Amino acid sequence: MTRASLDPGFGIHDADELYGIRSWSNGYFGISPSGDLTVTDKGSAPVPIRDIVDQLAEEGRQLPLVLRFPGILEDRLDRVNEAFAASIAEAGYTNRYQGVYPIKVNQRRVVVETIASYGAKWRTGLEAGSKAELALCLAHDTHDDALLCCNGFKDDDFIRLALWGRRLGRKVIITLEKAGELERVLRISKEMGVKPLLGVRFKLHARGSGQWEASGGDDAKFGLTASELIHVAERVKQEGMSDALVLLHCHVGSQLTDIRRIRAAIREAAQAYVELAEMGVGVRYLDVGGGLAVDYDGSKTTYYVSANYNLREYADTVVYTIQEACREWEVPEPIIVTESGRALTAHHAVLVVPVVDAIGPMRRPVDLPPLTDDEHALVKEMRELESSITVKTYREVYNEAVSNKETMHSLFDLGYLSLLERAHIEQAYNRILARVAKVVETLDYVPEEFEQLPRMLADKYVVNFSLFQSLPDHWAINALFPITPLQRLDERPNRNATLVDISCDSDGKIERFIDLRDVKTALPVHDLREGEPYYLGIFLTGAYQDVLANAHNLFGRVNEAHVRLNPQGAEIELYVEGQKARRVIQNMGYQTPELHAAVAEQAEEVRAAGAMSAEEVSEFLELYDRELVGYTYLEAL
């Protein structure tokens, strides 16, 4: 008998709809008949993620950990390039597309190496926004036609390093972010005797949509105005270097949710391109920047974590809009460049976290001693309210219970209620809320004051991870990520929970979850079973989360496994240990030998005073040193 047969009213199709897996997963994740969450890429059989986690656990690997799937990165490259190829063929566009990956999105080695090596067949290039990123990009072997775009503000050494890249035969393009950078580039290129390839970022009036709308438009941080763009074009012509200005870059924004805004911005960018071409410079690339959105909640809307278009619609919009402007002005169509980072990397990483405990108002209430006959009247009133809840009275009972709870706090503060009486009232209040919630579930319309009931009644599942290290965007900008149990998806979830991490910061919690119609205030989960691990997968974490992570509470980078999927199953290609406590502590300016010496001196003083034995000192120092080289997360609970 399967578990599913124990609840014929709930199955894996219900779980798929409940967690929106088919809507946000792009086909990479699904559910097996036995209720396990599976992963697949362009040619592999679906593999239960739980099986991969169990294999790592058998090898002694600790959770939390990140699973990276290079095959998904490769498939994302194929999908983006194939979408543009199809659009170009359909439109009869007379030039090509080639992408550039901005490594600021995720500089992890497996990510950049996979994109550089596998992307060579698509002429995929790299983008650097700092000297350190440029140094990293220069070390990667890419296609001869691949671009290496240098964006961001630059000093002399940044420019010199870029020009040395030209000497290496690389197509390094120095993008001018402000007009004043041109003279510096001209000066250094003459000193080195290297002819540069130049790009120029044009500041669009059009703005994108969504969370990063302010990154575009007239007040954008980067870009040249129309008059500055003309000045740059005329200046390079004066220097006899008109053919050096090869690229126009226009950044619309990040995570662009509305295709209409994209079309308007690209139309403006295309118009600037044809005007620049008419001025007689050698521009031949039009870089429309990043912004290709990831649909984190699967709603296909303009909500800030979604998008009202798909990949092919995006490619069509870019290709046809540029083509229309070029044909109107009889200008040769440019090589189309995009800097899509999020759309390439988000899907390839899954954060696996174990639930280690559950707390909350409805978790197995403590058995309280009975009250004496002279119990306070407020206690009796709460009992009466509890027994009078019906479809007709639930609203009145709820409001009365809330009022009584406030009164309870005032009376306790003044000493008119005992601690035991307060405890009885709190338990009655929680039972009332639970019964009211059951009534509300049957209603066609939920009154506004009851919308927060699920959150108020939800368990708190304690999860072994740090929000600040692993999901910084959720904490910083309210980003939402799909979260799903990795097992028991053929069973109906019987609890609702919010998630709290193991940091000692009150912000270390998740109380907002994706939903196709709204934002949920609690996640449907299963009850925990004694002796059985319960894992959650947090998905679409491959963009920005690794590089924005911080060491709050000195929780370090988590373990990660690189997993290659194939028709036979899954193979662990590489395991990378997370940061040990020693490394995180050293990042704060400490040296572990000095720390050991300091605590050893204290222990010796206590031993000399007779409060510790030599054996106890040795035991203490052994534990101290072991923790300095240990995983920063909870182990072997």
Secondary structure, 3 states (H helix, E strand, C coil): CCHHHHCCCCCHHHHHHHHCHHHHCCCCEEECCCCCEEECCCCCCCEEHHHHHHHHHHCCCCCCEEEECHHHHHHHHHHHHHHHHHHHHHHCCCCCEEEEEEHHHCCCHHHHHHHHHHHHHHCCEEEECCHHHHHHHHCCCCCCCCEEEECCCCCHHHHHHHHHHHHCCCEEEEEECCCCHHHHHHHHHHHHCCCCEEEEEECCCCCCCCCCHHHCCCCCCCCECHHHHHHHHHHHHHCCCHHHEEEEECCCCCCECCHHHHHHHHHHHHHHHHHHHHCCCCCCEEECCCCECCCCCCCCCCCCCCCCCCHHHHHHHHHHHHHHHHHHHCCCCCEEEECCCHHHHHHHEEEEEEEEEEECCCCCCCCCCCCCCCCCHHHHHHHHHHCCCCCCCHHHHHHHHHHHHHHHHHHHHCCCCCHHHHHHHHHHHHHHHHHHHHHHHCCCCCCHHHCCHHHHHCEEEEECCCHHHHCHHHHHHCCCCCEEECCCCCCCCCEEEEEECCCCCCCCEECCECCCCCCECCEEECCCCCCCCCEEEECCCCCCHHHHCCCHHHCCCCEEEEEEEECCEEEEEEEECCCEHHHHHHHCCCCHHHHHHHHHHHHHHHHHCCCCCHHHHHHHHHHHHHHHCCECCCCCC
